[in-house]
Amino acid sequence: MRPTFIVSAIAALLAGCGATMPAATITRVPIPVQCKETVPDRPTMPTEQFHAKPKTDELLKSSLAENERREGYEVKLRTALEACTAPIQP
C-alpha cells in the first residue's frame, strides 16, 4: 500500500471525529387523552316538586335543602373535572 493512501485514510477518519453533532433535544407535546370519569347524576331538587304555590315556610325549608344538595352535587362535579384535567404521570 502506498503511504499517501494510508495517511489520507487516517486523515479522513480523524476528520469524522472532529465533526460536531447537533445536541439532542426533547420536545414535549401534549397528547389528548379521553377522560374516563363518569358524570354524576343530577339530584332532584326539593323546589322542583311543588305543583302549586307553596307556603313560605315550606319554600324556605325546601330552598335550604336544595342549597345543600346542590353543593354536594357541585363537589362531585368538581372532583370529576379535576380527575379529567389532572396532568398524566408518565
Backbone as numpy.savetxt, mean C-alpha at the origin, in Angstrom:
# Nx Ny Nz CAx CAy CAz Cx Cy Cz
56.23 -17.80 -31.87 55.41 -16.62 -31.87 56.27 -15.38 -31.87
55.75 -14.38 -32.43 56.51 -13.14 -32.49 56.34 -12.38 -31.18
57.37 -11.73 -30.72 57.28 -10.97 -29.46 56.32 -9.79 -29.58
56.17 -9.21 -30.75 55.25 -8.08 -30.89 53.79 -8.54 -30.74
53.51 -9.75 -31.19 52.16 -10.27 -31.04 51.83 -10.51 -29.57
52.80 -11.05 -28.85 52.59 -11.32 -27.42 52.44 -10.01 -26.67
53.25 -9.04 -26.98 53.18 -7.73 -26.32 51.84 -7.06 -26.61
51.42 -7.13 -27.85 50.14 -6.49 -28.19 48.96 -7.23 -27.55
49.05 -8.56 -27.42 47.98 -9.32 -26.76 47.91 -8.97 -25.29
49.04 -8.86 -24.65 49.08 -8.47 -23.22 48.57 -7.05 -23.07
48.94 -6.16 -23.96 48.47 -4.77 -23.90 46.96 -4.70 -24.06
46.41 -5.54 -24.96 44.96 -5.55 -25.16 44.24 -6.06 -23.91
44.80 -7.08 -23.29 44.18 -7.62 -22.08 44.24 -6.61 -20.94
45.37 -5.93 -20.81 45.50 -4.94 -19.74 44.63 -3.71 -20.00
44.40 -3.39 -21.24 43.54 -2.25 -21.56 42.10 -2.53 -21.14
41.67 -3.78 -21.24 40.33 -4.14 -20.80 40.18 -4.01 -19.30
41.23 -4.23 -18.54 41.18 -4.11 -17.09 41.06 -2.65 -16.66
41.57 -1.76 -17.47 41.54 -0.36 -17.10 40.23 0.32 -17.41
39.37 -0.32 -18.17 38.09 0.29 -18.52 37.19 0.32 -17.30
36.49 1.41 -17.13 35.59 1.53 -15.98 34.19 1.08 -16.37
33.57 0.37 -15.46 32.20 -0.11 -15.67 31.26 0.87 -14.99
30.12 1.10 -15.57 29.16 1.98 -14.90 28.68 1.33 -13.60
28.47 2.15 -12.60 28.02 1.64 -11.31 26.60 1.09 -11.43
26.35 -0.01 -10.77 25.02 -0.61 -10.79 24.07 0.27 -9.97
22.93 0.55 -10.52 21.94 1.35 -9.80 20.69 0.51 -9.57
20.10 0.72 -8.43 18.86 0.03 -8.09 17.73 1.04 -8.22
16.76 0.70 -9.03 15.60 1.56 -9.21 14.40 0.88 -8.57
13.79 1.54 -7.62 12.62 0.98 -6.95 11.36 1.59 -7.56
10.53 0.73 -8.08 9.31 1.14 -8.75 8.14 0.52 -8.00
7.17 1.32 -7.56 6.02 0.72 -6.87 5.19 -0.13 -7.84
4.80 -1.28 -7.36 3.99 -2.19 -8.17 2.62 -2.31 -7.52
1.56 -2.04 -8.26 0.23 -2.15 -7.65 -0.08 -3.61 -7.26
-0.63 -3.75 -6.08 -0.99 -5.07 -5.57 -2.46 -5.02 -5.16
-3.19 -6.07 -5.50 -4.60 -6.11 -5.16 -4.78 -6.18 -3.65
-5.68 -5.37 -3.14 -6.00 -5.38 -1.71 -6.98 -6.52 -1.46
-6.66 -7.36 -0.48 -7.51 -8.50 -0.20 -8.30 -8.32 1.09
-8.38 -7.10 1.55 -9.14 -6.79 2.76 -10.62 -6.70 2.40
-11.47 -7.26 3.23 -12.90 -7.21 2.95 -13.50 -5.92 3.49
-14.50 -5.43 2.80 -15.20 -4.22 3.23 -16.23 -4.63 4.29
-16.18 -4.01 5.46 -17.15 -4.39 6.49 -18.57 -3.99 6.09
-19.53 -4.80 6.53 -20.93 -4.50 6.24 -21.37 -3.28 7.03
-22.16 -2.43 6.37 -22.67 -1.23 7.02 -23.80 -1.64 7.97
-23.73 -1.22 9.23 -24.80 -1.59 10.16 -26.07 -0.78 9.89
-27.19 -1.34 10.29 -28.44 -0.57 10.19 -28.44 0.45 11.31
-28.82 1.64 10.97 -28.81 2.72 11.94 -30.18 2.84 12.60
-30.19 3.14 13.91 -31.47 3.21 14.64 -32.43 4.27 14.10
-31.92 5.36 13.58 -32.83 6.41 13.10 -33.46 6.05 11.76
-32.92 5.04 11.08 -33.51 4.61 9.81 -34.76 3.77 10.01
-35.02 3.32 11.24 -36.14 2.44 11.50 -37.44 3.18 11.79
-37.37 4.47 11.91 -38.60 5.24 12.19 -39.43 5.37 10.93
-40.73 5.06 11.05 -41.64 5.24 9.92 -42.44 6.53 10.07
-42.77 6.83 11.29 -43.51 8.07 11.58 -42.58 9.01 12.34
-43.04 10.18 12.64 -42.24 11.14 13.38 -42.08 10.65 14.82
-40.85 10.41 15.27 -40.65 9.89 16.63 -40.76 10.99 17.67
-40.93 10.56 18.89 -40.92 11.52 20.00 -39.49 12.02 20.18
-39.38 13.15 20.83 -38.07 13.79 20.97 -37.10 12.90 21.73
-37.55 12.30 22.83 -36.64 11.47 23.61 -36.23 10.20 22.85
-37.14 9.63 22.05 -36.79 8.47 21.23 -35.76 8.84 20.16
-35.97 10.00 19.56 -35.03 10.46 18.54 -33.65 10.71 19.13
-33.62 11.30 20.33 -32.35 11.58 20.99 -31.61 10.28 21.31
-32.31 9.30 21.88 -31.68 8.02 22.22 -31.17 7.32 20.96
-31.98 7.34 19.92 -31.59 6.69 18.67 -30.40 7.39 18.03
-30.37 8.69 18.11 -29.26 9.46 17.53 -27.95 9.17 18.27
-28.02 9.08 19.58 -26.82 8.77 20.36 -26.33 7.35 20.05
-27.27 6.42 19.95 -26.88 5.04 19.61 -26.30 4.98 18.20
-26.86 5.77 17.29 -26.35 5.79 15.92 -24.93 6.33 15.87
-24.64 7.34 16.67 -23.28 7.89 16.71 -22.28 6.83 17.13
-22.64 6.03 18.13 -21.73 4.98 18.60 -21.54 3.91 17.52
-22.63 3.51 16.86 -22.52 2.51 15.80 -21.68 3.03 14.65
-21.89 4.30 14.29 -21.15 4.88 13.17 -19.66 4.95 13.49
-19.34 5.32 14.73 -17.93 5.38 15.12 -17.28 4.00 15.06
-18.00 2.96 15.50 -17.48 1.61 15.41 -17.28 1.18 13.97
-18.21 1.55 13.12 -18.12 1.23 11.69 -16.93 1.96 11.06
-16.73 3.20 11.44 -15.61 3.97 10.90 -14.28 3.37 11.32
-14.19 2.82 12.53 -12.96 2.17 12.98 -12.68 0.95 12.09
-13.71 0.17 11.78 -13.53 -1.00 10.92 -13.09 -0.57 9.51
-13.71 0.49 8.99 -13.33 0.99 7.66 -11.90 1.50 7.65
-11.52 2.23 8.68 -10.16 2.78 8.75 -9.13 1.66 8.86
-9.46 0.61 9.61 -8.56 -0.53 9.73 -8.36 -1.21 8.38
-9.46 -1.38 7.64 -9.37 -2.00 6.30 -8.55 -1.11 5.36
-8.75 0.19 5.43 -8.01 1.11 4.58 -6.52 1.08 4.89
-6.18 1.08 6.17 -4.77 1.04 6.56 -4.11 -0.26 6.13
-4.86 -1.35 6.18 -4.30 -2.64 5.74 -4.01 -2.61 4.24
-4.84 -1.89 3.47 -4.66 -1.84 2.02 -3.60 -0.83 1.60
-3.34 0.17 2.41 -2.39 1.20 2.01 -1.04 1.06 2.71
-0.89 0.06 3.57 0.39 -0.14 4.28 1.44 -0.59 3.28
2.70 -0.16 3.47 3.76 -0.60 2.57 3.97 -2.11 2.68
4.30 -2.72 1.56 4.52 -4.17 1.52 5.97 -4.44 1.85
6.18 -5.33 2.80 7.55 -5.69 3.19 8.06 -6.78 2.26
9.25 -6.59 1.69 9.78 -7.60 0.76 10.17 -8.89 1.48
